[in-house]
Amino acid sequence: MISRELSHHSRKVLRRNNRRTAAPILPFFLLFIILSLIFYGIAQLPLPEGSPSSRSQSSLTDTNLLKAASQPSVPSASPVASQISQSSQAAQPKSLSAGEDVPWNLVLVNPWNPVPEDLSVTLTHLKNNQAVDERCYPDLQKMMDGCRAAGLSPRICSSYRTMEKQQRLYQNQIQAMLNSGLSQKQAEAEAGKAVAVPGTSEHQLGLAVDIVDEQNQTLDESQEETAVQQWLMAHCWEYGFILRYPTEKSHITGIMYEPWHYRYVGREAAAEIYEKDVCLEEYLGKAG
C-alpha cells in the first residue's frame, strides 16, 4: 500500500517537473514559427527594378518571349540571310536623286534612262569575241567557274555591244515584226520589248551578259527550264549578278521576261535585290 502511494506520488512529481521543463520551451518554439512566417513573406515580395536578380530574371523572361514570338509557324529559311551582313539586310532601297553621282555598277539603263553620254568602258576580252567591263570580269569568271564546277555547260552568247551593233540588232527585230504583218509603228513598239532601242541597252555598259545552256541556245522562255539557268538564278547574286528582267516585272523594266540576261550590280546590291525579290528599278527607287 505504501509502495503504491509512493509510486502515485512519484508520478505526480514527475508530471509537475515535465510541465515546468516544457513551460520555458514553448514560447521559443512559437517565436521560431512566427519569425519563419515573416521571413517567408518577405521572400515572396517582388524585387525592386534594377536589382541584379531582377534584371537577370527579366532578361531570361524577355529572351524566352522573343524566342516564342520569333518562332515561325512554318519553316521559311532563306539561303541568302546567312550570307548577307546585318547592315546589308537592314538597308533600304537606294533612292538616287537627279544629278547625284551613281556608282558605276548601279547605273540604270532602260527605255526611259539612256546610256550616259560620257560613258567610258575599259573592256576585258573573252572567248568567242565577247567582252565585258574589266571591273566585273573577276566576278563573272568566278560565276562561270562555279557553274561549270556544278557539272553544267554555260555559254556567253552576248555581252558588250557598240551603238552600231545595237542599232543593227534593233533593226533586224523591227524587220521580223514587219514580216509578221505589223505596221511600222507596231513593229517598232514590239521590237523595243525584245531588243532595247539603241542607246538604252545595258549591253552598251559592258555590265550585261546573255548566258545560255550549250544544250539549248535558243533565246526564249525555254531557257528557264535548263539546268544552267536554274543554277544561275539560284546563285548569280553570290557573284554580284542579278537576273535583270525577271518574270512579272516587264511593266517596270520595259523589257520582256528574259531568263538569260544577267546584269552586274556588285555583290552587296545583288544580295539585297535577290533577298527582296525586286528588279533594279525598284531597288533604286526608280520604278514607275
Secondary structure, DSSP 8 states (H G I E B T S, - for coil): -HHHHHHHHHHHHHHHHHHHHHHHHHHHHHHHHHHHHHHHHHHTS---TTSHHHHHHHHHHHHHHHHHHH--SS----TTTTTS-HHHHH-------TT----GGG---BTTB---TT----EEE-GGG-EEETTTHHHHHHHHHHHHHTT--EEEEE----HHHHHHHHHHHHHHHHHTT--HHHHHHHHHHHS--TTS-GGGGT-EEEEEETTB---SGGGGGSHHHHHHHHHGGGGTEEESS-TT-HHHHSS---TTEEEE--HHHHHHHHHHT--HHHHTT---
